[in-house]
Structure formats: C-alpha cells, structure tokens
C-alpha cells in the first residue's frame, strides 16, 4: 500500500484509498476538466472537496501541493517510476493523465502536438477571457460604471468562439472525429459562459452553428455528465 504520509495535504484530507489517485477539486470550469477526464479514462481515484467558502485553498496543507492556491490538483501514488507525483495546473494534469493511460491524446506525433496546441489555446485564451466576462457581467465587476473592460472581454470571447466555430466546421471534435483532452478542456468553460455566467446573448452564442452542436454532443457523454458534478458542492 502506498505511503502518502510525507505529503502534508493528506493530513487535512486523509486518503481512505491511498492506492488511488487523489483529486483535490471543486466543480468549476477548471476543476471539472480533471473529473471529466478521470471519468472518461476509468482510472480509479478518490476525490476531496476544496471548499472555497472555507478558504481551503489558502491553507498550508493545500498550498504544500499547489503553491498557487488554485484547483484542481492531484497526488498520484503511482507516478513515474512508481513514486508518488503531486501535480497542479489543469492542462498539465490532462496531458499527464492522457500520457499515463494512452487515452484521449493522439499517438501520431503531429496530431499529438496539434491537440496540445488547442489545449494551450484553452488555457491561455478561453479560460482567462471567459472568466473575465463572468466577473464583469455577473459578479462584482458588473457594478463598475466604466463598461469598457466588459466590452473588451466580450469582444475577445466572441473572437475565440469564432475560432472554435471555424475549427469545428466539418468536424465532430476539435481533432476531427477524435475526442480528446482539447475538447475536455473547453466543454466546461463554454457551458459556464452561456449558463452560469448568463452571457449567451452577450456573446451572440445562438448565431453560431458548430460550437452549439459540439457543446451539445459533448454534454451528452455520460462521463461528462458525471464529471460535471464531481466533487459534490457543499
């Protein structure tokens, strides 16, 4: 049985199954990337809720695993060389899990890097820009008298959606007919933008054709449906 006692995070969130991958998360657009991935690949894991209402992400135990204080993070007892591997950043975790299991990342080198490029597109563009739309449209930023920040992030989000629209023309998924970590990285964010953030009309989502059908196709996957609700909110 793996010994994870050297990792301070296990003091706050004890592992009932230390032989399984440990997931520390919350069902946000970034968090559900990893829960969806784990559900898709069928790798046994144990989930731990990081409750933002209790500032769990700011505790010394969590910061020992992710000094950036963000979710998700994992602790894999069976990392490279059979040694435990702590890992943070959702994009890095997706790539690690894909390479570990040989799933949801093309084996062909050129297609592999093309998939990774779209993963980085999400990390560097969709996540930050859609998140800013949420802040300025739904949360505290909506009270700002100056609407230029909202207008800027809405315009950039529409541009990114147009990029997705162009890419998906004639394709089921970002990588043609091959569902991959690129799709997983984007599904929760697009869903959040038009749902929880209430920005559907703001970004003219219904003028698109490819992205809505891609989103519907992705959300219909059983593993995605399960992953979107893992871990359960308090």
C-alpha positions in Angstrom: 0.0 0.0 0.0 1.5 3.4 -1.0 2.5 5.7 1.9 1.4 9.2 1.3 2.1 10.5 4.8 5.0 12.6 3.6 2.5 14.9 1.8 1.0 17.5 4.3 -2.2 17.7 2.2 -3.1 14.2 3.4 -3.3 15.5 7.0 -6.2 17.8 6.1 -7.7 15.4 3.5 -6.8 11.8 4.6 -6.8 9.3 1.9 -9.2 6.4 2.5 -7.8 4.7 -0.6 -4.1 5.7 -0.8 -3.5 3.3 -3.7 -5.8 5.5 -5.8 -5.1 8.9 -7.5 -6.1 11.7 -5.1 -8.1 14.6 -6.7 -8.4 17.9 -4.8 -11.0 20.0 -6.6 -14.3 21.9 -6.9 -16.8 21.7 -9.8 -15.7 24.9 -11.5 -14.8 25.0 -15.3 -11.2 24.3 -14.4 -12.0 21.7 -11.8 -14.3 19.6 -13.9 -11.7 19.2 -16.6 -9.9 16.6 -14.4 -13.0 14.9 -13.0 -14.4 14.5 -16.6 -11.0 13.2 -17.7 -10.9 10.7 -14.9 -14.4 9.5 -15.6 -13.6 9.2 -19.3 -10.4 7.1 -18.8 -11.8 5.0 -16.0 -8.7 5.4 -13.7 -9.7 4.8 -10.1 -9.5 7.9 -8.0 -10.6 9.4 -4.7 -12.0 12.9 -4.7 -11.6 15.6 -2.0 -13.7 18.8 -1.9 -11.7 22.0 -1.7 -14.3 24.3 -0.2 -13.6 28.0 -1.3 -16.3 29.1 1.2 -13.9 27.9 4.0 -10.8 29.1 2.2 -9.5 25.6 2.0 -7.3 26.7 -1.0 -5.4 29.1 1.2 -4.5 26.5 3.9 -0.9 25.5 4.4 -1.8 21.9 3.6 -3.3 22.7 0.2 -0.5 25.2 -0.6 2.0 22.4 0.0 0.6 20.7 -3.0 -0.2 23.8 -5.1 1.6 26.9 -4.1 -0.6 28.9 -6.5 -3.6 28.1 -4.3 -5.9 27.0 -7.2 -7.8 23.9 -8.0 -7.6 21.3 -9.3 -4.5 19.4 -8.0 -3.7 15.7 -7.9 -1.5 13.4 -6.0 -0.8 10.2 -8.0 0.6 7.4 -5.7 1.7 5.6 -8.9 3.6 8.3 -10.7 6.7 7.9 -12.9 9.0 5.2 -11.6 6.2 4.1 -9.2 6.8 7.1 -7.0 4.0 9.5 -5.8 3.6 12.5 -8.1 2.0 15.7 -6.9 0.7 17.9 -9.8 -1.2 21.1 -10.3 -2.5 23.1 -13.3 -5.4 21.5 -15.1 -3.8 21.5 -18.5 -0.7 19.7 -17.2 -2.9 17.2 -15.4 -4.9 16.5 -18.5 -1.8 15.9 -20.5 -0.2 13.7 -17.7 -3.3 11.5 -17.4 -3.5 11.1 -21.2 0.1 10.1 -21.4 -0.2 7.8 -18.4 -3.1 5.9 -19.8 -2.6 6.3 -23.5 -6.1 7.7 -23.9 -7.6 10.9 -25.4 -4.3 12.2 -26.9 -3.4 11.0 -30.4 -0.4 8.7 -30.7 0.7 10.3 -34.0 3.3 12.9 -33.1 2.0 15.6 -35.3 -1.6 15.2 -34.2 -0.4 14.9 -30.6 1.2 18.4 -30.8 -1.8 19.8 -32.6 -4.0 18.6 -29.7 -1.7 20.1 -27.2 -1.7 23.4 -29.1 -5.6 23.5 -28.7 -5.2 22.6 -25.1 -2.9 25.6 -24.6 -5.4 27.7 -26.6 -8.0 27.0 -23.9 -5.5 27.6 -21.1 -4.2 30.9 -22.4 -7.4 32.2 -24.1 -10.8 30.7 -23.4 -10.3 30.3 -19.6 -9.0 33.7 -18.8 -11.2 35.6 -21.2 -14.5 33.8 -20.4 -13.6 34.2 -16.7 -13.3 37.9 -17.1 -16.7 38.1 -18.8 -18.1 36.3 -15.8 -16.5 38.8 -13.4 -17.7 41.9 -15.3 -21.1 40.6 -16.3 -22.3 38.5 -13.3 -20.1 39.3 -10.3 -18.6 42.4 -8.6 -17.4 43.9 -11.9 -21.0 44.5 -13.1 -21.2 47.4 -10.7 -18.3 49.2 -12.4 -19.6 52.4 -14.2 -16.9 52.0 -16.9 -18.1 49.3 -19.2 -15.0 49.2 -21.4 -13.5 46.2 -19.6 -16.7 44.2 -20.1 -16.8 45.2 -23.8 -13.2 44.3 -24.3 -13.6 40.8 -22.8 -16.9 40.2 -24.6 -15.2 41.1 -27.9 -12.3 38.8 -27.2 -14.6 35.9 -26.1 -16.6 36.3 -29.3 -13.3 36.2 -31.3 -12.3 33.0 -29.5 -15.7 31.4 -30.2 -15.4 32.3 -33.8 -12.0 30.5 -33.9 -13.7 27.4 -32.4 -16.5 27.8 -35.0 -14.1 27.8 -37.8 -12.1 24.9 -36.4 -15.2 22.7 -35.9 -16.6 23.2 -39.4 -16.8 19.7 -40.9 -15.6 18.2 -37.6 -17.3 16.4 -34.7 -14.5 17.4 -32.3 -11.5 19.7 -32.2 -9.4 16.9 -33.6 -11.7 15.8 -36.3 -13.5 12.6 -35.3 -11.2 12.0 -32.3 -12.5 13.2 -29.0 -9.5 14.4 -26.9 -8.2 16.4 -24.0 -8.7 19.5 -26.2 -12.4 19.1 -26.1 -12.5 18.2 -22.4 -10.6 21.4 -21.6 -13.2 23.6 -23.3 -16.5 22.0 -22.6 -16.9 23.3 -19.0 -15.9 26.8 -20.0 -18.3 27.2 -22.9 -21.1 25.7 -20.8 -20.3 28.1 -18.0 -20.1 31.1 -20.3 -23.7 30.7 -21.6 -25.1 29.2 -18.5 -23.8 30.2 -15.1 -22.3 33.5 -16.3 -25.5 34.3 -18.3 -23.6 35.6 -21.3 -25.4 33.7 -24.0 -26.9 36.8 -25.7 -23.9 38.9 -24.8 -21.6 36.8 -27.0 -24.2 36.1 -29.6 -23.9 32.4 -29.0 -27.0 31.5 -30.9 -25.6 33.0 -34.1 -23.0 30.1 -34.1 -23.7 26.7 -35.6 -20.7 24.5 -35.0 -20.0 25.4 -31.4 -23.5 24.8 -30.0 -23.8 21.4 -31.6 -20.3 20.5 -30.4 -21.3 21.5 -26.9 -24.5 19.5 -27.0 -22.6 16.5 -28.3 -20.0 16.8 -25.5 -22.5 17.3 -22.7 -24.4 14.2 -23.9 -21.4 12.0 -23.0 -22.1 10.0 -19.8 -18.6 10.6 -18.4 -19.0 14.4 -18.9 -22.4 14.4 -17.2 -20.8 12.6 -14.2 -17.7 14.7 -14.1 -19.6 18.0 -14.1 -20.9 17.1 -10.7 -17.6 15.9 -9.1 -17.0 16.7 -6.3 -20.4 17.5 -5.0 -20.7 21.1 -3.9 -21.2 21.6 -0.1 
